[in-house]
Amino acid sequence: MSIDKSLRIRRGAVVNRSVYTRAERLLKLMEQERWQEGDPPFGLPKVRVPKVTLKKKKKAKGPQKGEEEESK
């Protein structure tokens, strides 16, 4: 039986995760100096996960003014 296309893992596709693991949260809290070595690792404060967005490039509609002069 084959796997459905929606369930396949795309090569190179990176999905933004909405939460950190406990180890990642501890590293972020240590960077922000909100957690010290020896504090309990339970009941940690929330850590915001930055969302990465890519800006779309604008398409050039036609030749620019400088390009028109050079081609003549």
Backbone torsions as a table, in degrees:
resi	resn	phi	psi	omega
1	MET	NA	135.3	-177.7
2	SER	-88.7	160.9	179.8
3	ILE	-89.5	142.5	-179.3
4	ASP	-66.7	147.4	-178.2
5	LYS	-60.4	-34.3	-178.4
6	SER	-70.0	-20.1	-178.3
7	LEU	-95.2	-8.5	-179.4
8	ARG	-71.9	147.8	176.1
9	ILE	-90.7	122.3	-179.4
10	ARG	-77.8	138.8	179.4
11	ARG	-70.0	127.2	176.3
12	GLY	83.7	-2.9	179.7
13	ALA	-78.7	124.9	179.4
14	VAL	-110.5	124.8	-178.8
15	VAL	-103.7	132.9	176.5
16	ASN	-71.4	127.1	177.9
17	ARG	-87.1	149.0	-177.7
18	SER	-94.3	-12.6	-179.5
19	VAL	-138.1	156.8	174.0
20	TYR	-96.7	158.1	170.3
21	THR	-75.5	167.8	-178.4
22	ARG	-59.9	-41.0	179.9
23	ALA	-63.5	-41.9	178.6
24	GLU	-65.6	-39.3	178.4
25	ARG	-64.0	-40.6	179.0
26	LEU	-62.9	-41.3	178.5
27	LEU	-62.5	-44.3	179.9
28	LYS	-64.6	-41.5	179.9
29	LEU	-67.5	-35.1	177.4
30	MET	-67.5	-37.4	177.4
31	GLU	-63.8	-36.3	-178.7
32	GLN	-87.3	0.1	-179.4
33	GLU	58.8	39.2	177.0
34	ARG	-106.2	-3.1	179.2
35	TRP	-142.9	133.2	179.9
36	GLN	-111.9	153.8	177.1
37	GLU	-60.2	130.4	-179.3
38	GLY	104.3	-17.5	175.1
39	ASP	-71.2	151.7	179.7
40	PRO	-67.0	140.6	-179.3
41	PRO	-83.1	7.5	-179.8
42	PHE	-104.0	148.9	179.9
43	GLY	69.2	38.2	-178.9
44	LEU	-70.6	149.5	174.7
45	PRO	-69.2	160.6	-179.5
46	LYS	-69.3	147.8	177.5
47	VAL	-126.1	124.3	-178.8
48	ARG	-72.9	135.7	178.6
49	VAL	-98.4	120.4	-179.6
50	PRO	-69.5	137.2	177.3
51	LYS	-93.5	134.1	-179.4
52	VAL	-101.6	123.9	176.9
53	THR	-122.7	143.0	179.0
54	LEU	-101.8	133.7	178.0
55	LYS	-82.3	140.6	178.5
56	LYS	-82.4	142.9	178.9
57	LYS	-81.1	142.1	177.5
58	LYS	-81.9	138.6	179.0
59	LYS	-85.5	142.6	176.0
60	ALA	-80.9	125.9	-176.3
61	LYS	-76.6	-35.0	-178.4
62	GLY	-161.1	-174.5	178.8
63	PRO	-66.0	142.1	178.6
64	GLN	-76.1	167.9	-178.5
65	LYS	-61.3	-41.0	179.2
66	GLY	-66.5	-34.3	-179.3
67	GLU	-72.4	-33.3	179.4
68	GLU	-64.7	-41.0	-178.3
69	GLU	-67.7	-38.2	-178.0
70	GLU	-69.2	-33.8	-177.1
71	SER	-75.5	-19.5	-178.7
72	LYS	-81.4	NA	NA
